[in-house]
């Protein structure tokens, strides 16, 4: 299976297509705790309304968030998804952040997807997602994308219309294109057969701790069996960092970057993936890739919205060195081309 160090082209020429949701996020803040409003003996008849203090309307969607994060490091990416005709301003924003949007499908009848999320004071979240134009992503074929850009080195299959996710992984296997499986919240919707179909043969499998356990339960595969079917398994652990697993090797734990103030957890996992994918395109070791991912995730966690952080090159490298050492920072420094010095 193709891994980052197998690539023989210039690292900057590595073409990564990121498929998945493109959405507008409506982010609200509840000053109390959700758990204080839930009555154990009334959970079968929940009817709650939360009076929120803040509302932020932000650009989002997992694929768009990942592409934005890659662009913030100076790494180009190709966004593949479906939107409504209300996408013009969002498109311009992404293109200013080094994102190729030419393969984004525009629906004639649906609005761009909406993500509505309320976060309480303990950073617990209750969210609703309206698919809208995302439902048309199942009609997108990857071959025209590959033909347009001169081939694809990796396709990221992130949360999207479930039929689109399955179509993309099937096409990657048929055409021999390496792919990264990132089922995330769609695991809850998919049955075991679809989850197996989605992740089998992936070069990378991304999940958090809960999703890792859910994937094993739904597929009926043990952790060892999943490792025999994917190249690299990346499990994010929140404040505990990240674990990288490969078949027959001891897992590598990478601690997180210290965060001064937690503002909003929305999109933090997407920011991690952006850093990880960029670093693998630069042909850096997996540990370095996770470190870069953790560093961007820290910036995202300190911003109100998944695309509201700004990476300054010198500040990013200094923070990276403080977390992982001067040698680690020296390894990534030639590749960091942030828009801000």
C-alpha positions, 0 to 999 in steps of 0.5 A, a space after each residue: 500500500 502506498 505510503 507518504 515515503 513511497 512518493 517519488 514526485 516533489 512533495 509540493 506537487 502531491 495532489 490531495 482531493 478532499 471530498 466531504 461536506 461544505 456547509 455554513 455553521 450556526 454556532 451557539 453558546 449555552 451558559 449552563 450545562 446540558 446535563 443539568 437540564 436532563 431528568 433521568 426519569 424523563 429521558 424517553 420524553 425529552 423536550 428542551 429549549 436552550 436560551 443561548 447567549 451568543 450566535 456566530 455564523 461561520 463558514 464550515 463543513 468538514 471538507 472545506 475546513 480541512 482544505 482551509 487548514 491546508 491552505 493556511 499552511 501553504 499546501 494546495 488542495 482540491 475541494 470536492 463536494 456539492 453546494 447551493 447557488 449561495 456559495 459564491 462568497 464562500 468560494 472566493 474565501 477558499 480560493 484566497 486560501 489556496 483551495 482549488 474549488 473548480 470541482 465543487 458541484 453547484 445544485 440548481 435546487 438546494 441550498 448549501 448545507 447548514 450545521 447548527 450546534 450549541 455548546 455548553 460551558 463544559 464544551 458538550 455539544 448538541 448539533 443538527 445538520 441539514 444536508 441540503 445540496 450535500 445530497 447531490 454529492 453522490 453524483 460526483 465522479 472522481 475521474 474528471 477531477 483527476 483528469 483535470 488536475 493531472 492525477 490524484 495522489 490521495 483522496 480524503 473521504 470525509 463525512 458527506 452524503 453516505 452514498 457519496 462516501 461509498 461511491 468515492 471509496 469504491 472508485 478509489 479502489 477501482 482506479 488504484 487511487 490511495 484514499 483516507 477514510 474519515 467516516 467520523 459522525 456518519 458512523 452512527 448512520 451507516 450499517 456494518 456492511 457499509 462501514 466495512 466497505 468504506 474503510 477496507 483498503 484505506 491508506 489512512 483511517 481517521 477517528 476519535 476514541 469513541 469512533 474507533 470503538 464504534 467502527 470495531 463494533 459495527 464492522 465486527 472486526 477487532 482492532 488488529 483486523 482493522 490494522 490488517 486492512 488499512 495502512 495507518 490508523 490515526 486516533 485522536 484522543 482530545 487533550 491526551 493527543 493522538 495515537 498512530 497505529 500500523 500493523 505489526 508495529 508498536 503504536 506511537 503516542 503524540 502529545 497535544 500542544 498546550 492550549 491557553 484558552 479553549 474557545 470553540 471545539 468545532 472543527 478541531 479534528 478537521 484542523 488536525 487532519 489538515 496538518 497531518 495531511 499536509 505533512 504527509 504530502 511533504 513526506 515527513 514521518 508520521 510522528 511529525 505529521 501528527 505533531 503538525 496536526 496537533 499544532 493547527 488543532 490548538 490554534 483552531 481550539 482557540 478561535 470562534 469557528 472552524 475557519 477563524 484562526 490565522 497561522 503566522 509562520 514564525 509564531 507557528 514555528 516557535 509554538 511548535 518548537 516549544 511543544 516538540 523541540 527545536 529539531 522537530 521545528 527544523 524538520 517542518 520549517 522548510 515546508 511552512 508557507 503561511 500567508 502571514 509571516 
